[in-house]
């Protein structure tokens, strides 16, 4: 077994989902997630994509992500909106509460640590 993994999603069937109904604020967003790595200790990496809409988010985990394409707005409760487009990166720490709004279908790669 190799000691590395590429981010090639062509051979991976994506998981499909959507925000929980009680978190949905606008639109009808749909998610696709390609889980590429699930490592011991609660570490996950992959690619996530969402169509337009807006929902509430609450993070119990730590996440780093890099926007590959699209336009989203992440707003922390009581904070200013942060517009994210292709090339932008962000870390959301445990305890983050706010909203995620997809303006234009957004794709990101991510690393999550529980």
N, C-alpha and C positions, 0 to 999 in steps of 0.2 A: 504494500500500500504506500502511495506517495505521501510525502510530508507537506504537500501543498495542494490547494484546491483553487481552480480558476473560477471566475464568476460567469460561467457559460450556462445560460438558462434554457438553451434550446432542448435539452434532453430532460428537463424537469417539468412536471405538471404543476401549474400554480394552484395554490389554495385560493378559493374565492370567498369573499365575505363582504361585510358592510358594517357601518357603525351600529351599535345597539340602538334600538328604537328610542329608548329614553335619553339618548345622547344626541340624536339627530336634531339639528337646528334648521337646515335648509337643504333643498335638493334631494337627489336620490343617488348618493355616491356609492360606487362599487369598488371593492379592493381586489387586487391580485397580489399574492405573495409567493415568491420563489425562495423557499428556505434552502440555503446552500450548505450551511454548517450548523450543527447542534453539538457543541462540545461539552465535556464534563464541567461541572461547576456553574451551569446556567448561562452559557455563552452562546449566542445565536448570531448568524450573519446571513444576509441574503439581499434580495431586491424586492421592493414593495412599490405598487402602483395604485393610484386612486383617481377616479373620475370626479368631476365637479360636485361640490356640496360643502356643507359646513357642519361640524359636530364638536361636542365637548370632549376634551381629552384629560385624563388623569394618569400620571406616570408613577408607578411603584418601582419601576426599573430604571436603569441608566441606559441611555441610547445616544450613540453617535450616528449621524447620517450625513450623506452627501447627495444633494439634488442633482440628478442626471439630466432631467428635462422637465418642462412644465413651469407652473407658477402656483405657489401656495402662500398662504398667510398664516403664521402661527402667532397667537396672541396670548400672553400670560394674563391671568386674572389680575386686573388693576394695572396692567402694563400696556405698552404701546405695541401695535402690530409690527411684525417683522416679515417683510416680503422676501420670499425665497424663490430663486430661479436657478436654472442650470449652472453648476459651478459653485453654488453656495453650500456651506456645511454648518452644522449646529450640533450641540450637545444638549439633551434634555435630561435633567437630573431627577432622581426620585423626589416626589413631592410636587412636581410641576403640575399645575392645573391651568386650564385655559381652553382655547379653541384652535382647531385646525380647519382652515378653509382652503379647498382646492379651487382655484380660479380657472386654471387650465390643467388638464390631465397631467398629473405629476408622477414621476418615477424617481425613486431614490435607492441607493444602496445603504445598508445599515449594519451596525453591530450593536447588539443588545446584551447587557449583563444584568442578570437578575439579582 
